[in-house]
Amino acid sequence: MAAIEVKLPKMGESISEATALNWLKNVGDFVEAGESILEVATDKVDSEIAAPESGIIKEIKFEINEIIEIGSVIAIIETE
């Protein structure tokens, strides 16, 4: 099994951070690749962050309403 870091992707030229609005999955949940796991808000747009690979969420790194820098690891997914 491999641990995959889920990072907050770049969302635009001038956007450097986002606020965690709502976790759509919890630690221990299975997610499919491409499935949304987190809703975030920036000063320009609200967006959903998708799982890059299928697996089980092992760790969530940010709480609701925390500010997340672009490129930060937001969660760890353990793949099969």
N, C-alpha and C positions, 0 to 999 in steps of 0.2 A: 504494500500500500504506500502511496505517495501523498505527501502533504502539499496542497496547492495553495499559494497565497492569492487571495482575491484582492486586487488593488482598485482604488478609486481611479477610474480612467479620466483622461483629459476630456473636458466637455466644451471647450471653446478657447479661443486665443487669450481672452482677458480674464478667464475664470481660474482662480488659484485655490479655491476651497469650496466646500459644500457643507450643508447641515444635514445630519441624519434625521429623517422624518419618521420612518416606520420600518422596522425589520419585518419582512414578509415571511421569513423562515426563522426557526429557532435552533439552538445547539441540539444536535441529535437528529435533526430532520434530514431526509434524503432530498437532494435537488438534482434536476436534470440540467445538462449543459444548456445555456441560454435562458434558463428560468430566472425570473426576477427574484432577488433576495432582499433588496434594500431600496427604499424610496429616499431620494435626497432632494434638497432645494439649493439653488444657487441664487445669486442676485438677478439672474436673467431667466432661468428655466428650472422647472421641476423635472426630475428624471428618475428612472429605475435602473439599478445596477444588476446585471445578470451574472449568474455563475458561469465561469469559463469552462468548467468541466463538470461531469456528473459525479456525485459522491455524497458524503455525509458531512454536514457542518460540524466541525469540531470546536471552533472558537469564534466568538464575535468580539471584535476589538473596540467597538465604539458603542456608546449608549445613545438613546434618542436625544435629540437637540444638541449633541456634541458637534463641534466644527471639525471637519476632516480635510486635511491638505490633499490636493491632487497627487496621486502616486502612492498614498499611504495604504498599507495593508489594512483592509477592513474586516476580513474574515479568513479562516483557514478551512479548506475543504479536504477531507481525506478521500482519495479515490480508491477504487477496488483494485 
